[in-house]
Amino acid sequence: MTLSYCTNVHPAEDLAGVLAQLDRYAVPVREHLGAELGLGLWLSAPVARELAGDAPRRAELRAALDARGLVVRTLNAFPYGGFHQEVVKHRVYHPDWTTSARLEYTLDCAAVLADLLPEGGAGSVSTLPLAWRHPWFPADHAAALARLEEAAAGLRALADRTGRVVRLAVEPEPGCVVDDVADAVRLLGGRVDPEFIGLCLDTCHLAVSFADPAGAVRSIDRAGLRVVKVQASAALELIDPTDAATVLGPFAEPRYLHQVRAFARGGVHRADDLPEAFTALPTDGPWRVHFHVPLHADPPAPLRSTTDVLRQAVAAVREVGHTPDVEVETYTWSVLPDGPTADSADELAAGIAAELRWAAKNLEVPA
């Protein structure tokens, strides 16, 4: 396992913007750490297409990364574009895996990554959990599985052509077709090529589902699937939600979906976003909220973060012998209550560096 941080926290939508943000944020993070820095790079679909079709430009990007002491081991191909628009919400799930656009974007990202990987290294590209759960019909599911089969064939051809193995990592997320690890095992186990398609285990999503981390990882292994990537992330937890609207109100921001699960009355109850949760969910058991919070800093009491789930999940992945890329993915800095403002690059770089130090120490994963 090696450690990276995901650049989807930054809003660049073109190649010039990507390079500018490496200088504005990634280089200062590396300087804070005093070591080579791993990146989980996010490229919008137009940038991925541009680079995939232009080998000299890929070589230029690789040289720019090398000159800055930056190493790319994984790409995040979940957001297609527009990830920092004023309102993202359900848009992040489009185009979904029924479409050729999603397949082409994913294979473009893989082609770019193959030229950016360190010598002798394999890489990963994470992707969305097929689609949001509705509307979703049997024909959609068949189409999505067919696209995944095409993706596996494309990744195999890429490996044959370049000698570089890039694997696709499907990321379960609450509210989606692949809602949790149990869905992933049921829907993908035995139906995808496990050499080229596995799972991205986002530990914020895992915590929100109230799954047992070790049990979830063992179920992935038993299904013949591989944890290709771990997104090291933490959710918000509120043990006593009787005053949830007051405590969690500052986190009910308009850009991203913040799915909520309540463990109460003998089961897990669901809401698709925080405003809905305040009126729909029971308050006689703990709530967990899909809001990625910085790993190194406790949220204000009575809130807690689910870093224990992260630790347990990584330990379980290590125990079953999988060696995924580990990517710190706190993309929510800009919408945190009292978080860094858009012009506080130094504060954001220091925060990302602190998260990476926390992860290296607590997860025993080298940077």
N, C-alpha and C positions, 0 to 999 in steps of 0.2 A: 504494500500500500504506500502511496505517496500523496502528499497534501497539496491542494491548490485552492485558489479562491476564484469564485465565479464573477466574471465581469458584467453579468446582466444587471448588476447594481448601477451601471453607468448607461446613459441613454444614447450612445452613438448609433446612428443609422447609416453611416457611410464609412468607407475605409479611412478617409482622412480623419474622421472623428474617432475611429478606433485607435489610430496611432496617437492622436492628441491625448486621448484618455490614458493610454499607457504611460505617457510622460507625466500627466497631471496626477495620476493616482498610483498606478502599478509600480513605477520606479520609486516613488517615495515609500511605498509599502516595503519594497525590497530593501531600501536603505534603512528603514526602521528595524528590519529583521537581521540585516547584516549578512545575508546569504542569498543565493539564487532563489528565485521565486517561481513557483508553479502557478499557472493560470488555467482556469476553466473558461475558455474564451466563448463569448456570445457574439455571433455575427447575424445581423438581419438577413432575410432572404436575398435581397438584391446584392448585398456584399458577398454572401456565400456564392451566389451565381457568378458574379464578376470574377472572383478568385478561382473558382473551380474551372473556369474556361480559359485561364491565363496563367500558364506555368511560370513565366517570368515574374508576374506580380506575386505569386506565392513565394518564389525565391526571395523577392524583395522583403516580403513580410517576415519570412524566416530570418533573414539577415538583420532586420530591425529588432526583432525579438532577441536574437543572440547578442546584439550590441548592447541591449539594455539589461542583460542578465535574467531574461524571462524565458520560461520553458512552458510550452503548451502540451498538456497531456490529455485533455478532454475538451469537448465542446458541448455547450448547452444549446440544443436545438428544439427546446420546448416553445419559447416565444418565437413566432414567425417574424414579428416586427411590431413596432409601436408599443413596446413594453413600458414606456414611460409617458404615454399619453395621459391626459387628465383623468380619463376613465378607461380602464382596461377591462376589469370584471370578466365576463364570459368571452370577450373577444380573444383572449389568450388561447382558447381552444380551437381557433380557426386559423387556417384550414385544418380539418381533422384527417384521420387516417383512411377515410373513404376516398380521399382526393389524390389526384396525381401531383398536385402542388406540394402536398406534405411529403410525398415520396421523393420528389425531385429536390426539395430543400434539404432533406435529410442526407441524400446521397451527395449533394454538393458539399455539405458540411464535412462528410466523411472524406471526400476527395481532398479538401483543404487540409484536414487534420493529418492525413497520411504524409503530407509534405512538411508538416510542422513538428511531428513527433521526434523525440530524441532517438538516436541510432539504436536499433534493436528493441525499441519499445512498442507495446501495443497501446491502443487508445480506445476511447469510448465517446459515443454521442448519445446524450440523453434526449428523450422525446416525451410527448404528452401521452396520457393513458387512453389512447384511441380517440376519445371525444368526451364532451360533456354528456351526461347520462340520458338526456332527452332533448330532441326526439332521437330515438335509436331503435331501429327495426332489424329483424333477422337479415335482411338484404344488406343493411349497413355493416353488420358484423362480418358477414361473408366477404364484403368488399374490403374491409379493413384487414382481415387476415390475409387476403390475397395481396394487398399492398405490402404487408410485412414479409410475405414470401418473396416478393420482388425485391424488397430491401435486402433481405439475406442474400439473394442471388447477386445483387449489386455489390455488396460488401465482400462476398467471396471473390468476385471478379476483380475488385480493387486489390485484394490481398494477392491474387495471382499476378496481377500486373505490376504491383509496386513492392511486394514483399512485406507490406505493412498491414497488420491485422487491426481493423477498427470494428468495434462491436456496438450494436445499438442497445440502449438501455431504456426500457419502457418504465415510466415513473407513475406508480399508483398515486392517486390523489382523491381525497374525499369529494363525493358528488359526481365523479366521472364514471365512465363505463367500467374502467378498472379502478374501482373505488379504494381497494386496500390490497394487501398481500394475498389474502384468501382469494379475492377475485382474480388476481394475476395468476396464481397457481391453477385455478379452475379454468380460466379462459385461454391461457397461453401454454401451460404445461402439455407437452406432447403435440402441440399445434404449430410451434415455431422451431426453426433451426437453432438449437442451443449453442452451437459453435459461434454464431454471429448475432443472436438476439437473446438478451437476458433482461435483468431488472435494474432500475435505478431506485435505490432505497433511500427515499427522502425521509429523514428521521423526525422532522416536524409532522409530516403527513402520517407517519407510523404512530406517533404519539397521539395525534388527534383521533385516530381510529380506536384507541384504547386496546390495541393488540399487545400481546406478550412479545417483547422484542426477540428474545431468544427462540421462542416457539415459531415466530414468523420466519426467521432466518432458516431454521431447520426445515420448515415446510417448503421453502424455496429449493433447498438442496435436495430434499427427497423427491421433488417433482422433476429433477433433472435440469433445473434452471440454474443460472449463475447470477450472483450479485455482481454486476459489471461496474456499478458506480454507487457510491454512497454520497448523498448530499447531506453533509453535516449541518444540521439545522435544529432549532428548538422552537416549540410552540409555547403559547401562553397557557397557563393553568390557573384556574380559580377554584379552590377547594369548596368554599362556601359562596354560591352565586346568588344569595338572597338579595344582594344589592348590586347585581351584575351590571345594570344599566349605568350606574354611577361609576363603578370601578373600571369597566371596560369601554365606557362611552368614548374616551379619548382615542381609542384604537379603531373606532368605526369610521374609517376614512373612506373617501369615495373612489379611490383608484383601483384597488385590488379586491377580489373576493376574499372573505375571511370566514370560511366554513367553521361551524361550531358543532361539537358533539358533547352531549351530557350523558354521564353514566349514572343512571338513576332508575328507581323502580324496576330493578332486575334486568335492565338492558341499556342499549345505547340509543339515544334520541338525537335527531339530526335537524340542523338548520343550515341553509345554504349561505347565510351571511349574518354578520353580527346584528344589524337592526332587526332582522327577523327573529333571531335567537332571544332577544330581550322579551318578546311577547309569546313565543311559541314553546320554549323549552322548560322542562321542570327544573326546580331549584333545590331538590332534595338530594343532590349528588354533584360531584365535581364537573366542571366544564373545561374543555380544552379547545383552543382557538387556533385556526390556521393563520398565524401571524408570526413570521420568522423574526425572532428577537436575537440580538447579539449574544454570542455564546459566552462571552467573558463577563457579562454584566447582568446582575439580577434585576428583573423588572421591579417597579415599586410595589411594596406590600399593599394588599394581601396577595398580589399576583406572584406566581412562580414561573420558572421556565422548566422545560422538560429535558434538560441536559442529561438526566439519569437514563432516559430512554436512548439517547444518542450513545452514551457510553456502553450500555448493555448491548445495543445492536452491533456496534463495531466489534465488541468482544466476541459476540456470537458469530459474526462473519469470519473473524480470524479463526475461531474454533473449528468451523466447517471447512477451512482451508481455501476460501475464496480470497482473491487478491485484487479488489476493486480500486479504481481511482477514488480518492476521497476529496470532495469539493465543498468548501465552506460557501454556503449559498444564502447569505442574508441580503436579499435584494430590497428590503423594506427600510433601509436607513432614511430615505428621503420622506417617508410617511410616518416615522416614529414620532410620538409626542416628544417634543423637546429634542429631536434628533438633529444631526448636522444640517445646516442650510445648504442650498445649492452652491454657494460661493465659498464654503468652508472645506476646501480640498484637503488641507492639512489635518483637520479634525477627522475627516472620513478616512484618510490614509492611516492615521494613528489607530482608529477603531478597528479597521480591517486587520492591521498588524497584530493588535491585541487579541482578536479572535483567532488568528492563526497560531499565535503563541499558546493560547489556551488549548486549541485542538491538538497541537503537537505534544503538549505535556499530558493532557487528560486522555487522549486516544492513543498515545504512543505511536503516532504516525509521523515519519520524518517529512519535513518540507522538501 
